[in-house]
Amino acid sequence: MNESKFRKLLSGQSTGVLATCLRSLLGAASLVYSLAIRIRNGLFDLGWKSIHRSAVPVISLGNVTTGGTGKTPLVAIVCSLLQESGLRPGIVSRGYGAVDGNPNDEKLVLNLLCPTVPHVQNPDRVAAAHSLTAAGSVDVIVMDDGFQHRRLHRDLDIVLIDATNPFGYGFQLPRGLLREPLSSLKRADVVMITRSDLVSEHDLAKIERRIIAAAPQLADRILHVEFQPTSLRSLDGSTMSLSVVAEKPVHLMAGIGNPDAFQTTAIRAGMRVIGTSWFPDHHHYTNDDLQQVQQRASSSDTERIVTTLKDLVKLPKECHNIRALEIAAVFPNSQHMDALRGLINRAQPRPPKAGRGRAERSDGPGEGMREM
């Protein structure tokens, strides 16, 4: 079952006896998953599972659902703000979707967006943080997709919620896309609602009310973020104006968590979408995949294929007619950007305590990081 059909099944758009039976089976599995998550979180909350402190402050960006909420461009923004403050950030991430020890798509994109920021990928984020701090080359760590990785203590917990599918169809995995219950937002310091411009003000207000109902401490800590298209990027690194494809027919190709949002962004950028090829998140393209996409585009009388930057960085150099739609994360309310900058600026390095290792400290978190 492809990504699009699976989402239609979860959302209830797919009807019939088979779809109903499948959702019932997924619902039963979801109960087991939910119990396991609650037990795991309870062990951390009670202190029965260890939480390790890095030698430097840790800022985590994560989410409560699977799929694309736009973490990568916001990780880049956080790193940029840290550098503006004179700090030396480093990134740690799991490396999901990596093949044969090679960097995954997110690291390849961040290498483009943050070329001077060291980035270590390791499923063990504690070990990844230690490898960065041991060399003394960083004084703050940005943890990508870290909300569920509770073994590494964080000084600022940022949770991203996608306005176009904020709560994963209302169910935990595998019946829905929620990684854990919304009550887990009580652990968050701030929530960013991404793609906030793609829903109505009424729907945006409903999302905020539900967030606050789950975690009242977030009442004045909800920021809005938009992703605005800026240009088209080729494999050789050159860019061109969006006017090149304005009102022109294009075929979209992507292997991301939220392809519908990508299509909406492309349309808002002025493209006339006449066909799509969606693949699973973090998909690694084969020659057959690319040939099929080229054939679908040609059959629709277009040679223009547009993808995401996460997909472009994985393509062979021969794909000359495939370009990525580059986007920039924008805070429509300047006060929201100021609030984030204020939190980032409080991420000050902590001097190490005598007699303690750099990777597993027991000193308390920087309390200033939790003010907004």
Secondary structure, DSSP 8 states (H G I E B T S, - for coil): --HHHHHHHHHT-S-SHHHHHHHHHHHHHHHHHHHHHHHHHHHHHTT-S--BB-SS-EEEEEESBSS---HHHHHHHHHHHHHHTT--EEEEE--TT--TT---HHHHHHHHH-TTS-EEE-S-HHHHHHHHHHTT--SEEEEET-TT-TTB--SEEEEEEETTSTTGGGSBTTTSSBSS-GGGGGG-SEEEEETGGGS-HHHHHHHHHHHHHH-GGGTT-EEEEEEEEEEEE-TTS-EE-GGGGTT-EEEEEE-SS-HHHHHHHHHHTT-EEEEEEE--TT----HHHHHHHHHHHHHTT---EEE-HHHHTTS-TT-TTEEEEEEEEE-SSHHHHHHHHHHHHT-------TT--SSSB-S---GGGG--
